[in-house]
Amino acid sequence: MNRIICILMMLTSSLALNNCNKNADSKAPLIGKNTDKLENDLLNPIVLNHLGRLSDPQVSPDGKRIVYGVTYTSIEEDKRNRELFVMDIDGSNNCRITSTNTSESNARWLDNDRILFLCQGKLWVMQADGTDRRQITGTERPIDEFSLSPDGGRLLFISRIKASTKPTDIDPALNKASGRVIDDLMYRHWDCFVEDIPHSFVASFDGESLSSETDLLEGQPFELPTLPFGDIGELCWSPDGKSIAYSCRKLTGVDYAVSTNTDIYLKDLETGKEVNLSQGMMGYDTAPRFSPCGKFLVWNSMEREGYEADKNRLMFHSFEDGTTRDLTADFRYNVESVTWMKDSKGLYFTSCAEGITHVFVMDLASGQIRRITNGWYNCGPVQLAGSPAEGETLIGTFVSMSMPTELVSIDPVSGEYTQLSFENSHLLDQLTMGRVEERWITTTDNKKMLTWIVYPPHFDPQKKYPAVLFCAGGPQSTLSQGWSYRWCHQLIAANGYIVILPNRRGTTAFGQEWTEQISGDYAGQNMRDYLSAVDHMKREPYVDGNRIAAVGASYGGYSVFYLAGTHSDRFAAFIAHAGIFNTEHMYMTTEEIWFPHWDNGGAPWDKNPVAVRHYAQSPHKRVQHWNKPILITHGELDYRVPVDQAMAAYNAALLNGVPARLVLFPDENHWILKAQNNILWNRIFFEFLDKYLK
């Protein structure tokens, strides 16, 4: 019955699309062969890249409609394009409202009938049906993101300002010189040299144009928001529109490179007066959110400086008495994505707890926290729709290992899901996904470790299958119910492999003790956790213990390099992407120095026991014990784990007589993002696995 309802909803959406906007195609622009009718029921890299990527749902002020975006991929053109859609709050009347060759993003409701959005760095407005599209004038600055003030009279936006010395600054005649003049650290970050940085600006807005533009950090050399992943969510309007709270790391150079001390500032837009609300709080302080009544502010906060995996607390500041307190001192997990109740008496947030990201609700009066959602779905940030009289609902997204992101409404009392969008049903309905299983495996120190197992589609327990151990990155991260376009576990399973996904020590959804054990002990208990998962699965009659590979990226790549020299012939092959091979050299070539300093226990020249032990266990010091084939891949624009780590590992493997292959991507960073590179990477990945495991 549910399947019939889903099909009817999809048909209704398609008809509404044609009626709603005759200039828009009735189907997503999936460019390539066999995108409507697949050759078989198994996921492959082409189909993976043709899945629409849904994101950023926004509820209209009256709570009756949702605007959201979907990104589509053209493999032939090696590019992605994002289009906008509008639907009613119950999922009906789903209309695609843009159909262009340039991406539309950051769509926000100007009122109940008009939508503001960005296209090619410019601000535009259109009716909610996609008509009457016109550009907002008043600034020549390219805009990265924006946020509208509560009364609609001002616009907060992010743009870039110059932040480096160029040859022409030294001599205007040197207009063809390419030299970079560097006098301090953090001269490159993530995947680019820091030649400009983001600043945030406020401008008056009359619905047609911008004016009276002001830089919130005028004359200051700091980033707002903080690179590389900070966004407009690090700034927040007060309900009266007179103030802005923002997160900023007011440090530069060496101080910036060795610290995470990001504070919450409150800036009065009328007087220009500013106060640091998190003064003396030394870790990450991010994502401020005003209560609707304007009396309170909450933000995420990590206690310790230089540590990105500290517990993410929820701090509560009262403007009436000036006090700040931790609302989640007794809550075991990290807090993310806060949404206030309309009456300011409580709030909703998401948290990854025991391997799944759920929605929680907190009552401020009692401090009680209750989990709302259930099931094997990761939930995204939620927004409120409806009213207490008519019945409120939460609008957000959910995703699993077997389904890309879709829009969903959630009952705030029962936690019941209602799926609103079916973006990829025309492809997913033709695919058979592998069964996902939850196992709690006993570790060598007698603890229980959540390990996800993904079986090949059409799994037959009477057969024997090769297996792949997936080593998570981070190292502080979680293998959860997410869908990845870079490491798609269902894609590995579709190629005939059992996928083993252990949430080893260092993962973040099982309490701080579990998370923190890995710091200073990269080669210790978490490596034994990997082997516990492998040894457990080898006892299953359908797992071929002689045909198991270890694969992973970043810290997962470190894990692969280390296991290659210590595995006691448990593995038949290894694949490392963007992995740390030489921890000593990595310390001195990565950009965010605070990260290896914390996790390694100090610098290579420090003499404390933790640092000495850590660097002595660097994977490069065990390469003489490598004895199985290894594939090494890396992006040349990766400044987090620089590409020479991959080249050193490859060279060392060949010099030690180990069969090895090196694949470098000159135009990729820590991640392989471009469509054709993604397909190439996957084909080489499976060709290598098949050669040595099949």
LINRA-V482616 format. One record per residue. N is the residue number from 1. PHI is phi as a letter, one per 20 degrees, with the letter a starting at -180 (NA if undefined). D_CENTER is the distance of its C-alpha to the mean C-alpha in whole Angstrom. Layout:
((N PHI D_CENTER) (N PHI D_CENTER))
//
This chain:
((1 NA 35) (2 f 31) (3 f 31) (4 f 34) (5 f 32) (6 f 29) (7 f 31) (8 f 33) (9 f 30) (10 f 29) (11 f 32) (12 f 32) (13 f 29) (14 f 30) (15 f 34) (16 f 32) (17 f 30) (18 f 34) (19 f 36) (20 f 33) (21 b 32) (22 f 35) (23 e 33) (24 e 30) (25 f 30) (26 f 30) (27 c 27) (28 f 24) (29 f 25) (30 e 24) (31 e 26) (32 q 27) (33 e 30) (34 l 30) (35 e 27) (36 e 29) (37 c 31) (38 e 30) (39 f 32) (40 b 31) (41 e 29) (42 d 26) (43 f 23) (44 c 23) (45 f 21) (46 f 22) (47 f 22) (48 g 18) (49 f 18) (50 e 20) (51 f 18) (52 f 17) (53 d 13) (54 e 14) (55 b 12) (56 l 13) (57 f 16) (58 c 19) (59 e 22) (60 f 25) (61 g 27) (62 e 30) (63 m 27) (64 d 29) (65 c 26) (66 c 22) (67 d 21) (68 b 18) (69 d 17) (70 c 16) (71 e 16) (72 d 18) (73 d 19) (74 d 22) (75 f 23) (76 f 26) (77 e 25) (78 l 22) (79 b 20) (80 c 18) (81 c 19) (82 d 18) (83 d 20) (84 d 21) (85 c 22) (86 c 24) (87 c 25) (88 f 27) (89 f 26) (90 e 27) (91 n 26) (92 e 29) (93 l 30) (94 f 27) (95 c 27) (96 e 26) (97 d 27) (98 c 26) (99 b 27) (100 c 26) (101 e 25) (102 c 23) (103 f 20) (104 d 20) (105 b 17) (106 l 17) (107 f 19) (108 c 21) (109 f 24) (110 f 27) (111 b 30) (112 f 30) (113 c 31) (114 c 29) (115 c 26) (116 e 25) (117 b 22) (118 d 21) (119 b 22) (120 l 23) (121 m 22) (122 d 25) (123 e 25) (124 c 27) (125 c 28) (126 b 29) (127 f 31) (128 f 29) (129 e 30) (130 n 29) (131 e 33) (132 l 34) (133 e 31) (134 b 32) (135 e 30) (136 e 30) (137 d 33) (138 o 33) (139 b 31) (140 e 30) (141 f 27) (142 f 24) (143 d 22) (144 e 18) (145 b 17) (146 b 20) (147 b 21) (148 e 24) (149 f 26) (150 g 28) (151 e 31) (152 m 30) (153 e 32) (154 c 29) (155 c 26) (156 e 24) (157 b 22) (158 d 20) (159 b 22) (160 d 22) (161 c 25) (162 f 27) (163 b 27) (164 b 28) (165 e 32) (166 d 33) (167 g 36) (168 f 38) (169 f 37) (170 e 40) (171 b 42) (172 g 42) (173 f 43) (174 e 41) (175 f 39) (176 d 38) (177 f 37) (178 d 34) (179 f 34) (180 d 31) (181 e 33) (182 c 31) (183 c 32) (184 b 29) (185 f 26) (186 m 22) (187 e 24) (188 b 21) (189 b 17) (190 m 14) (191 b 16) (192 b 19) (193 f 22) (194 e 22) (195 d 24) (196 b 23) (197 c 21) (198 f 20) (199 c 22) (200 d 22) (201 c 25) (202 d 27) (203 c 30) (204 f 32) (205 b 32) (206 d 34) (207 n 33) (208 c 34) (209 b 33) (210 d 32) (211 b 34) (212 l 35) (213 f 31) (214 c 31) (215 e 28) (216 f 27) (217 d 27) (218 g 30) (219 m 31) (220 d 29) (221 e 27) (222 e 24) (223 e 20) (224 b 19) (225 e 16) (226 f 16) (227 f 14) (228 e 12) (229 d 9) (230 f 11) (231 b 12) (232 f 15) (233 f 14) (234 e 15) (235 c 19) (236 b 21) (237 f 24) (238 f 27) (239 g 28) (240 e 32) (241 m 30) (242 e 32) (243 c 29) (244 c 25) (245 e 23) (246 b 21) (247 d 19) (248 b 20) (249 e 21) (250 e 24) (251 c 25) (252 c 25) (253 m 26) (254 g 27) (255 g 26) (256 f 23) (257 f 22) (258 d 23) (259 c 22) (260 d 19) (261 f 21) (262 d 20) (263 d 22) (264 d 22) (265 d 25) (266 d 27) (267 d 29) (268 e 32) (269 f 32) (270 e 36) (271 e 37) (272 n 34) (273 f 34) (274 c 31) (275 c 31) (276 e 28) (277 f 27) (278 d 26) (279 g 28) (280 n 29) (281 e 25) (282 e 24) (283 e 20) (284 f 17) (285 c 18) (286 b 16) (287 l 15) (288 f 19) (289 b 20) (290 f 24) (291 f 26) (292 g 28) (293 f 31) (294 n 30) (295 e 31) (296 c 28) (297 c 25) (298 d 22) (299 b 19) (300 e 17) (301 b 18) (302 d 18) (303 f 22) (304 d 22) (305 f 22) (306 n 20) (307 c 18) (308 e 14) (309 d 15) (310 f 18) (311 g 18) (312 e 16) (313 e 19) (314 d 20) (315 e 23) (316 c 25) (317 d 28) (318 d 31) (319 f 32) (320 f 36) (321 d 36) (322 m 34) (323 e 32) (324 c 29) (325 b 28) (326 e 25) (327 f 25) (328 c 23) (329 g 26) (330 d 27) (331 e 23) (332 f 22) (333 d 18) (334 e 15) (335 d 15) (336 c 12) (337 l 13) (338 e 17) (339 c 19) (340 f 23) (341 f 25) (342 f 28) (343 e 31) (344 m 29) (345 e 30) (346 a 27) (347 b 23) (348 d 20) (349 b 17) (350 d 14) (351 b 14) (352 e 13) (353 c 17) (354 l 19) (355 n 16) (356 c 15) (357 e 13) (358 d 16) (359 e 17) (360 c 20) (361 c 23) (362 c 25) (363 e 28) (364 f 29) (365 f 33) (366 e 33) (367 m 29) (368 f 29) (369 d 25) (370 c 25) (371 f 23) (372 e 23) (373 e 21) (374 c 22) (375 n 21) (376 e 19) (377 c 16) (378 e 13) (379 e 13) (380 e 11) (381 g 13) (382 d 16) (383 c 19) (384 e 23) (385 c 25) (386 n 29) (387 b 31) (388 g 33) (389 f 36) (390 e 35) (391 o 32) (392 e 28) (393 c 25) (394 d 22) (395 d 20) (396 a 16) (397 c 14) (398 b 14) (399 b 13) (400 b 15) (401 f 15) (402 d 18) (403 b 17) (404 f 14) (405 f 13) (406 c 16) (407 f 17) (408 b 19) (409 d 22) (410 c 22) (411 f 26) (412 f 25) (413 e 28) (414 e 28) (415 m 24) (416 f 25) (417 e 23) (418 c 24) (419 f 22) (420 d 23) (421 d 21) (422 c 22) (423 g 20) (424 d 21) (425 f 24) (426 f 26) (427 d 24) (428 f 23) (429 f 27) (430 e 28) (431 d 26) (432 d 26) (433 e 23) (434 f 24) (435 f 25) (436 d 22) (437 c 24) (438 d 23) (439 c 25) (440 d 26) (441 e 27) (442 f 30) (443 e 29) (444 f 31) (445 d 32) (446 m 32) (447 d 29) (448 e 27) (449 d 24) (450 f 21) (451 c 21) (452 e 20) (453 d 22) (454 d 22) (455 e 25) (456 f 26) (457 g 27) (458 m 31) (459 g 31) (460 c 35) (461 f 35) (462 e 38) (463 e 37) (464 d 35) (465 c 32) (466 f 30) (467 c 27) (468 c 24) (469 e 22) (470 e 18) (471 e 18) (472 f 14) (473 e 13) (474 p 12) (475 f 15) (476 e 13) (477 b 11) (478 c 12) (479 e 13) (480 c 12) (481 e 13) (482 d 10) (483 d 11) (484 d 10) (485 e 12) (486 e 12) (487 c 13) (488 e 14) (489 f 17) (490 f 19) (491 f 20) (492 f 21) (493 f 23) (494 f 24) (495 e 26) (496 n 28) (497 d 26) (498 e 25) (499 d 22) (500 d 22) (501 c 19) (502 e 20) (503 e 18) (504 f 20) (505 g 21) (506 o 18) (507 f 15) (508 d 14) (509 d 16) (510 c 19) (511 n 21) (512 f 21) (513 f 24) (514 f 22) (515 f 19) (516 e 21) (517 g 23) (518 f 22) (519 f 22) (520 m 25) (521 b 25) (522 g 23) (523 e 26) (524 d 27) (525 f 27) (526 f 23) (527 f 25) (528 f 28) (529 f 25) (530 g 24) (531 f 28) (532 f 28) (533 f 26) (534 f 28) (535 f 31) (536 f 31) (537 f 30) (538 f 32) (539 f 35) (540 f 34) (541 f 37) (542 e 34) (543 d 32) (544 e 34) (545 f 34) (546 e 35) (547 c 32) (548 c 29) (549 d 26) (550 d 23) (551 c 20) (552 r 17) (553 c 15) (554 m 15) (555 f 16) (556 f 17) (557 f 19) (558 g 21) (559 g 21) (560 f 23) (561 f 25) (562 f 26) (563 f 27) (564 f 29) (565 d 31) (566 b 32) (567 e 31) (568 l 35) (569 m 35) (570 f 32) (571 d 30) (572 e 31) (573 a 29) (574 c 26) (575 c 23) (576 c 21) (577 d 18) (578 l 17) (579 e 19) (580 e 21) (581 d 24) (582 c 26) (583 f 25) (584 f 28) (585 f 27) (586 g 23) (587 g 24) (588 e 26) (589 c 24) (590 f 20) (591 e 19) (592 e 18) (593 f 21) (594 g 21) (595 f 18) (596 f 21) (597 f 23) (598 f 22) (599 f 21) (600 e 24) (601 n 27) (602 p 28) (603 e 29) (604 g 31) (605 e 34) (606 f 33) (607 d 36) (608 f 34) (609 g 34) (610 f 31) (611 f 30) (612 f 33) (613 f 32) (614 f 28) (615 f 29) (616 f 32) (617 e 30) (618 g 28) (619 g 28) (620 f 30) (621 e 33) (622 c 33) (623 f 33) (624 f 36) (625 e 35) (626 f 33) (627 b 35) (628 c 33) (629 g 31) (630 c 28) (631 d 26) (632 c 24) (633 c 21) (634 a 19) (635 e 18) (636 f 21) (637 e 19) (638 e 17) (639 d 18) (640 f 16) (641 c 18) (642 g 20) (643 f 22) (644 f 25) (645 f 24) (646 f 24) (647 f 27) (648 f 29) (649 f 28) (650 f 29) (651 g 32) (652 f 33) (653 f 32) (654 f 35) (655 f 37) (656 d 37) (657 m 38) (658 e 35) (659 g 34) (660 b 31) (661 c 29) (662 d 27) (663 c 25) (664 d 23) (665 d 21) (666 f 23) (667 d 20) (668 c 17) (669 d 15) (670 f 13) (671 d 11) (672 e 14) (673 d 13) (674 f 16) (675 g 18) (676 f 21) (677 f 20) (678 f 17) (679 f 21) (680 g 23) (681 g 20) (682 f 21) (683 f 24) (684 f 25) (685 g 23) (686 f 25) (687 f 28) (688 f 28) (689 g 27) (690 f 30) (691 f 32) (692 d 32) (693 d 31) (694 d 33))
//
